[in-house]
Amino acid sequence: MEDYEKRLIGALNEMSVCLGPREKRWSKMWRDAFVKAKRLYESGAEVRAKYDFVTRIRYYYGGMGSFNDIWIPDECEQLKKDLYQLIKDARRQYWRQLGNEWHDYSRFQLLPNGTKAKLIPGKVMFKESESYQVVVSDDPKAAEKVWTILRCDGPDITNMPTYTISSDNHFGSARQEALELV
């Protein structure tokens, strides 16, 4: 069992305990995830099963009625952030182990906040999984629009830097390969 898997198992259990009787539904969900993770990792499961598991629990953080929408005790707030990061990191590792597109994050020169850029038509600007990606439109008007980089959001699933960008009152996310500096 890898170190990041041990940390993930520990954090799943810790979140269940932290929420305790104050948030019974989510405490049980995290407890169930802890039990599944422990069983999965101790059994020496295939990488695909591990990837699918962390993908499922990552969805606890998104959408209406998600874990992000509930009140949690102050003492659980940092753990909530740390657990999400552990889930994303494990998912990224399994993605790589499955032989998918992968980049060396340290080889990128990160773009500073405030940098102006245009989107490159045909490039992938957002990638979430094998089946979900967003490609920059070939529309000439879209290619001329100038965006401002607001912040680097860290690596995407392929370990490529991603950025929050804005133009006028529009906000988006873009991978570094989809940005052309102006």
PAZAPA-4460 file (N, C-alpha, C; in steps of 0.05 Angstrom, whole numbers, plus 32768, in hexadecimal, padded with zeros to 4 digits):
% residues 182
    n_x    n_y    n_z   ca_x   ca_y   ca_z    c_x    c_y    c_z   seq   type   mol
   8011   7FE8   8000   8000   8000   8000   8012   8019   8000     1      M     A
   800B   802C   7FEE   801B   8044   7FEC   8016   8057   8003     2      E     A
   8028   8069   8008   8026   807C   801E   800D   808E   801A     3      D     A
   8008   8097   8002   7FF0   80A9   7FFD   7FD6   8099   8002     4      Y     A
   7FD7   807F   7FFE   7FBF   806F   8003   7FBA   806C   8021     5      E     A
   7FD0   8069   8030   7FCE   8068   804E   7FC3   8083   8058     6      K     A
   7FCD   8099   804D   7FC4   80B3   8057   7FA6   80B7   8050     7      R     A
   7F9E   80AE   8038   7F82   80B0   8030   7F70   80A0   8043     8      L     A
   7F78   8087   8048   7F68   8077   805B   7F65   8084   8076     9      I     A
   7F7B   808F   8080   7F7B   809C   809A   7F69   80B5   809A    10      G     A
   7F6A   80C4   8084   7F59   80DD   8082   7F3C   80D6   8080    11      A     A
   7F35   80C1   8071   7F19   80B9   806F   7F0E   80B2   808B    12      L     A
   7F1D   80A2   809A   7F14   809B   80B5   7F13   80B4   80C7    13      N     A
   7F27   80C5   80C5   7F28   80DD   80D5   7F10   80EF   80D0    14      E     A
   7F07   80F1   80B6   7EF0   8102   80B0   7ED7   80F6   80BB    15      M     A
   7ED4   80DC   80BA   7EBD   80CF   80C5   7EBB   80D5   80E3    16      S     A
   7ED1   80D3   80F1   7ED2   80D8   810E   7ECD   80F5   8114    17      V     A
   7ED9   8107   8105   7ED7   8123   8109   7EBA   812D   8107    18      C     A
   7EAC   8122   80F3   7E90   812A   80F0   7E7E   811E   8105    19      L     A
   7E85   8106   810D   7E77   80F8   8123   7E59   80FA   8123    20      G     A
   7E4D   80FE   813A   7E30   80FF   813C   7E24   8119   8131    21      P     A
   7E34   812D   812C   7E29   8147   8123   7E20   8146   8106    22      R     A
   7E2B   8135   80F6   7E24   8133   80DA   7E24   8115   80D3    23      E     A
   7E0F   8107   80DC   7E0F   80EA   80DB   7E10   80DF   80BE    24      K     A
   7E01   80EB   80AC   7E01   80E1   8090   7E1D   80E1   8084    25      R     A
   7E2B   80F8   8086   7E45   80FA   807A   7E5A   80EB   808A    26      W     A
   7E57   80E9   80A4   7E69   80D9   80B4   7E68   80BC   80AB    27      S     A
   7E4F   80B2   80A6   7E4C   8096   809D   7E58   8093   8080    28      K     A
   7E53   80A6   806F   7E5E   80A4   8054   7E7D   80A2   8054    29      M     A
   7E89   80B3   8064   7EA7   80B3   8066   7EB0   8099   8074    30      W     A
   7EA1   808F   8087   7EA8   8076   8094   7EA7   805F   8080    31      R     A
   7E91   805F   8070   7E8E   804A   805C   7EA5   804B   8048    32      D     A
   7EAD   8064   8040   7EC3   8067   802D   7EDD   805E   803A    33      A     A
   7EE1   8063   8054   7EF9   8059   8062   7EFA   803B   8061    34      F     A
   7EE4   802D   8067   7EE3   8010   8067   7EE9   8005   804B    35      V     A
   7EDC   8011   8037   7EE1   8008   801B   7EFE   800C   8013    36      K     A
   7F0A   8023   801A   7F25   8029   8013   7F38   8016   8021    37      A     A
   7F34   8011   803A   7F45   7FFE   8049   7F44   7FE3   803C    38      K     A
   7F2C   7FD9   8036   7F29   7FBF   8029   7F37   7FBF   800D    39      R     A
   7F32   7FD4   7FFE   7F3D   7FD6   7FE3   7F5B   7FD6   7FE3    40      L     A
   7F67   7FE7   7FF4   7F84   7FE9   7FF4   7F92   7FD0   8000    41      Y     A
   7F86   7FC5   8015   7F92   7FAD   8021   7F90   7F95   8010    42      E     A
   7F7D   7F95   7FFD   7F79   7F7D   7FEC   7F8C   7F7E   7FD4    43      S     A
   7F9A   7F94   7FD0   7FAC   7F96   7FB9   7F9C   7F99   7F9F    44      G     A
   7F86   7FA8   7FA0   7F75   7FAB   7F89   7F83   7FB7   7F71    45      A     A
   7F78   7FB3   7F5A   7F82   7FBE   7F41   7F80   7FDD   7F42    46      E     A
   7F92   7FEA   7F33   7F92   8007   7F32   7F77   8012   7F28    47      V     A
   7F6A   8006   7F14   7F51   8010   7F0A   7F3C   8011   7F21    48      R     A
   7F3B   7FFD   7F32   7F28   7FFC   7F48   7F2E   8013   7F5C    49      A     A
   7F48   8019   7F60   7F4F   802F   7F72   7F48   8049   7F66    50      K     A
   7F4D   804C   7F4C   7F46   8065   7F3E   7F27   806A   7F3F    51      Y     A
   7F18   8055   7F3A   7EFB   8057   7F3B   7EF1   805E   7F57    52      D     A
   7EFD   8053   7F6B   7EF5   8059   7F87   7EFA   8076   7F8E    53      F     A
   7F12   8080   7F89   7F18   809C   7F90   7F08   80B0   7F7F    54      V     A
   7F01   80A8   7F66   7EF0   80B9   7F55   7ED4   80BB   7F62    55      T     A
   7ECA   80A4   7F6B   7EAF   80A5   7F78   7EAF   80B7   7F91    56      R     A
   7EC3   80B4   7FA2   7EC2   80C5   7FBA   7EC9   80E2   7FB5    57      I     A
   7ED7   80E7   7F9F   7EDC   8103   7F98   7EC2   8111   7F92    58      R     A
   7EAF   8103   7F87   7E95   810F   7F81   7E85   8117   7F9A    59      Y     A
   7E8E   810E   7FB1   7E81   8117   7FCA   7E84   8135   7FCD    60      Y     A
   7E98   8141   7FC0   7E9E   815D   7FC3   7E90   816F   7FAE    61      Y     A
   7E82   8164   7F9B   7E77   8174   7F86   7E58   8172   7F83    62      G     A
   7E4C   8187   7F79   7E30   8187   7F73   7E1F   8191   7F8B    63      G     A
   7E06   8194   7F85   7DF3   819D   7F9A   7DF0   8187   7FAF    64      M     A
   7DF0   818F   7FC8   7DED   817C   7FDE   7E06   816D   7FE4    65      G     A
   7E1C   8176   7FDA   7E36   8168   7FDE   7E42   816E   7FF9    66      S     A
   7E58   8162   7FFE   7E67   8167   8017   7E6F   8184   801A    67      F     A
   7E73   8192   8003   7E7A   81AE   8004   7E63   81C0   800E    68      N     A
   7E4A   81B5   800C   7E33   81C5   8012   7E2A   81C4   802F    69      D     A
   7E35   81B1   803E   7E2B   81AD   805A   7E3C   81BD   806E    70      I     A
   7E30   81C2   8085   7E3F   81CE   809B   7E50   81B8   80A7    71      W     A
   7E69   81BD   80AD   7E79   81AA   80BC   7E87   81BA   80D2    72      I     A
   7E8E   81AC   80E8   7E9B   81B9   80FE   7EB6   81C5   80F6    73      P     A
   7EBC   81DB   8102   7ED5   81E9   80FC   7EEE   81D7   80FD    74      D     A
   7EEE   81C5   8110   7F05   81B3   8112   7F08   819F   80FB    75      E     A
   7EF3   819D   80EA   7EF4   818B   80D3   7EFB   819A   80B9    76      C     A
   7EFC   81B4   80B9   7EFF   81C4   80A1   7F1A   81BE   8092    77      E     A
   7F30   81BE   80A1   7F4A   81B9   8094   7F4B   819C   808A    78      Q     A
   7F40   818A   809A   7F40   816E   8092   7F30   816B   8078    79      L     A
   7F1A   817A   8075   7F0A   8179   805D   7F1A   8180   8044    80      K     A
   7F2A   8195   8047   7F3C   819E   8031   7F52   8189   802C    81      K     A
   7F5E   8180   8041   7F74   816C   803F   7F6A   8152   8032    82      D     A
   7F53   814A   803A   7F48   8131   802F   7F42   8134   8011    83      L     A
   7F37   814A   8009   7F32   814F   7FED   7F4D   814E   7FDD    84      Y     A
   7F61   815A   7FE8   7F7B   815A   7FDA   7F86   813E   7FD9    85      Q     A
   7F84   812E   7FEE   7F8D   8112   7FED   7F7E   8102   7FD8    86      L     A
   7F64   8106   7FD6   7F54   80F9   7FC2   7F5E   8100   7FA6    87      I     A
   7F61   811A   7FA1   7F6B   8123   7F86   7F87   8118   7F80    88      K     A
   7F98   8118   7F94   7FB4   810E   7F90   7FB4   80F0   7F8A    89      D     A
   7FA4   80E0   7F99   7FA2   80C4   7F94   7F97   80BE   7F78    90      A     A
   7F82   80CD   7F71   7F76   80CA   7F56   7F8A   80CF   7F40    91      R     A
   7F9A   80E4   7F44   7FAE   80EC   7F30   7FC3   80D5   7F2D    92      R     A
   7FCB   80CA   7F44   7FDF   80B4   7F43   7FD4   809B   7F34    93      Q     A
   7FBA   8094   7F3A   7FAE   807D   7F2C   7FAB   8083   7F0E    94      Y     A
   7FA4   809C   7F08   7FA2   80A4   7EEC   7FBC   809E   7EDD    95      W     A
   7FD1   80A6   7EEA   7FEC   80A2   7EDE   7FF2   8084   7EDB    96      R     A
   7FED   8075   7EF1   7FF2   8059   7EF0   7FE2   804A   7EDB    97      Q     A
   7FCB   8055   7ED4   7FBB   8048   7EBF   7FC5   804E   7EA3    98      L     A
   7FDB   805E   7EA1   7FE8   8063   7E88   7FDB   807A   7E78    99      G     A
   7FCC   808B   7E86   7FC0   80A2   7E78   7FD3   80B9   7E75   100      N     A
   7FCB   80CD   7E66   7FDB   80E5   7E61   7FE6   80EF   7E7C   101      E     A
   8000   80F6   7E7B   800D   80FE   7E94   8023   8112   7E8E   102      W     A
   8026   8126   7EA0   803A   813B   7E9D   804A   813E   7EB6   103      H     A
   8062   8148   7EB3   8074   814E   7ECA   806E   816B   7ED2   104      D     A
   805F   816F   7EE7   8056   8189   7EF0   806E   819C   7EF4   105      Y     A
   8084   8191   7EFE   809C   81A1   7F05   80A9   81AD   7EEC   106      S     A
   80A3   81A2   7ED4   80AF   81AC   7EBC   80A1   81C5   7EB0   107      R     A
   808A   81CB   7EBB   807B   81E2   7EB2   8084   81FC   7EC0   108      F     A
   8086   8211   7EB1   808A   822B   7EBE   806E   8236   7EC3   109      Q     A
   8067   8238   7EDC   804C   8240   7EE3   8048   825E   7EDB   110      L     A
   8030   8263   7ED1   8029   827E   7EC8   8020   828F   7EE0   111      L     A
   802A   82A7   7EE2   8023   82B8   7EF9   8006   82C3   7EF6   112      P     A
   7FFB   82C8   7F0E   7FE1   82D4   7F0F   7FE2   82EF   7F00   113      N     A
   7FCD   82F5   7EF2   7FCC   830E   7EE2   7FD6   830C   7EC6   114      G     A
   7FE2   82F5   7EBF   7FEC   82F1   7EA3   7FD4   82F1   7E90   115      T     A
   7FD8   82FD   7E79   7FC4   82FE   7E63   7FC9   82E7   7E50   116      K     A
   7FB4   82D9   7E47   7FB7   82C3   7E35   7F9E   82BF   7E24   117      A     A
   7FA2   82B1   7E0E   7F8B   82A9   7DFD   7F8A   828B   7DFE   118      K     A
   7F72   8280   7DF9   7F6F   8263   7DF7   7F76   825A   7DDB   119      L     A
   7F83   8243   7DD9   7F8C   8238   7DC0   7F77   8225   7DB5   120      I     A
   7F6B   822B   7D9E   7F56   821A   7D93   7F60   81FD   7D90   121      P     A
   7F4E   81EB   7D97   7F54   81CE   7D94   7F63   81C1   7DAB   122      G     A
   7F6E   81D2   7DBD   7F7C   81C7   7DD4   7F69   81C0   7DEA   123      K     A
   7F70   81AC   7DFA   7F60   81A4   7E11   7F64   81B9   7E27   124      V     A
   7F4E   81C5   7E2F   7F50   81DA   7E44   7F49   81CF   7E60   125      M     A
   7F3A   81B8   7E60   7F32   81AC   7E7A   7F30   818E   7E75   126      F     A
   7F3C   817F   7E87   7F3B   8162   7E85   7F35   8157   7EA1   127      K     A
   7F20   8147   7EA2   7F17   813C   7EBB   7F1B   811E   7EBD   128      E     A
   7F18   8110   7EA6   7F1B   80F3   7EA5   7F1F   80EA   7E88   129      S     A
   7F1F   80D0   7E84   7F22   80C6   7E69   7F0B   80CF   7E57   130      E     A
   7EF4   80D2   7E63   7EDC   80D8   7E52   7ED3   80F5   7E54   131      S     A
   7EDF   8105   7E65   7ED6   8120   7E67   7EEC   8134   7E64   132      Y     A
   7EEB   8143   7E4E   7EFE   8159   7E4A   7EF1   816F   7E3A   133      Q     A
   7EFB   8187   7E3D   7EF0   819E   7E2E   7F06   81A8   7E1C   134      V     A
   7F00   81AB   7E02   7F13   81B5   7DEF   7F0C   81D1   7DE7   135      V     A
   7F21   81E2   7DE4   7F1C   81FE   7DDC   7F0F   81FF   7DC1   136      V     A
   7EFB   8210   7DBF   7EEB   8213   7DA6   7EFD   821D   7D8F   137      S     A
   7EF5   8215   7D77   7F03   821E   7D5F   7EF7   8239   7D55   138      D     A
   7EE4   8243   7D63   7ED7   825D   7D5C   7EEC   8273   7D5D   139      D     A
   7EF1   8282   7D47   7F05   8297   7D47   7F01   82AC   7D5D   140      P     A
   7EE8   82B2   7D64   7EE3   82C6   7D79   7EED   82BC   7D94   141      K     A
   7EEA   82A2   7D99   7EF3   8296   7DB2   7F12   8298   7DB4   142      A     A
   7F1F   8294   7D9D   7F3C   8294   7D9D   7F48   82B0   7DA1   143      A     A
   7F38   82C5   7D9B   7F42   82E0   7D9F   7F3E   82EB   7DBB   144      E     A
   7F2D   82DF   7DCA   7F26   82E8   7DE4   7F3F   82E7   7DF7   145      K     A
   7F45   82FC   7E05   7F5C   82FD   7E17   7F52   82F7   7E33   146      V     A
   7F5F   82E4   7E40   7F58   82DC   7E5B   7F6E   82E4   7E6E   147      W     A
   7F67   82E7   7E87   7F7B   82EE   7E9C   7F7D   82D6   7EAF   148      T     A
   7F95   82CD   7EB5   7F99   82B8   7EC8   7F95   82C3   7EE4   149      I     A
   7F82   82B7   7EF2   7F7D   82C0   7F0E   7F8E   82B1   7F22   150      L     A
   7F92   8297   7F1D   7FA2   8287   7F2F   7FA8   826C   7F23   151      R     A
   7FBD   825F   7F2C   7FC3   8244   7F25   7FB5   8232   7F39   152      C     A
   7FA6   821F   7F2E   7F96   820D   7F3F   7FA5   81F2   7F44   153      D     A
   7FBD   81F0   7F3B   7FCC   81D8   7F3F   7FC8   81C5   7F28   154      G     A
   7FD0   81AC   7F2B   7FCF   8199   7F14   7FB3   818E   7F10   155      P     A
   7FAD   8189   7EF6   7F94   817A   7EF0   7F9A   815C   7EF2   156      D     A
   7F88   814C   7EE9   7F8B   812F   7EEC   7FA4   8125   7EDD   157      I     A
   7FAD   8133   7EC8   7FC4   812B   7EB9   7FDE   8137   7EC4   158      T     A
   7FDC   8146   7EDA   7FF2   8153   7EE7   7FFC   816C   7ED8   159      N     A
   7FEA   8177   7EC7   7FF1   8190   7EB9   7FE5   81A7   7EC9   160      M     A
   7FF4   81BD   7ECB   7FE9   81D5   7EDA   7FCF   81DE   7ECD   161      P     A
   7FBD   81E6   7EDF   7FA3   81F1   7ED6   7FA0   820C   7EE4   162      T     A
   7F91   821D   7ED7   7F8E   8239   7EE0   7F70   8241   7EE0   163      Y     A
   7F69   8252   7EF4   7F4F   8260   7EF2   7F55   8279   7EE2   164      T     A
   7F44   827D   7ECD   7F47   8294   7EBB   7F2D   82A4   7EBA   165      I     A
   7F30   82BD   7EB2   7F18   82CE   7EAF   7F1B   82E1   7E97   166      S     A
   7F04   82E7   7E8C   7F03   82FB   7E76   7EE8   8308   7E78   167      S     A
   7EE8   8323   7E7B   7ECF   8331   7E80   7EC2   8325   7E99   168      D     A
   7EAA   831C   7E98   7E9D   8310   7EAF   7E9C   82F2   7EAD   169      N     A
   7EAD   82E6   7E9D   7EAD   82C9   7E99   7EC5   82BD   7EA7   170      H     A
   7EC1   82A6   7EB4   7ED6   8298   7EC2   7ED8   827C   7EB7   171      F     A
   7EF0   8271   7EB7   7EF4   8256   7EAD   7F0C   8249   7EB9   172      G     A
   7F12   8232   7EAF   7F2A   8223   7EB7   7F38   821A   7E9D   173      S     A
   7F52   821C   7E9E   7F61   8214   7E86   7F7C   8207   7E8E   174      A     A
   7F82   81F2   7E7F   7F9C   81E5   7E82   7FB1   81F6   7E75   175      R     A
   7FCA   81F4   7E7E   7FDF   8204   7E73   7FE3   8201   7E55   176      Q     A
   7FDF   81E8   7E4B   7FE4   81E4   7E2E   7FCF   81F3   7E1D   177      E     A
   7FB9   81FB   7E29   7FA4   8209   7E1A   7FA7   8227   7E1A   178      A     A
   7FBC   8231   7E27   7FC0   824E   7E2A   7FD7   8258   7E19   179      L     A
   7FD3   826E   7E0B   7FE8   827B   7DFB   7FEB   8297   7E07   180      E     A
   8003   829D   7E11   8007   82B8   7E1D   8006   82CE   7E09   181      L     A
   7FFB   82E5   7E11   7FF9   82FC   7DFF   8008   8313   7E0A   182      V     A
***
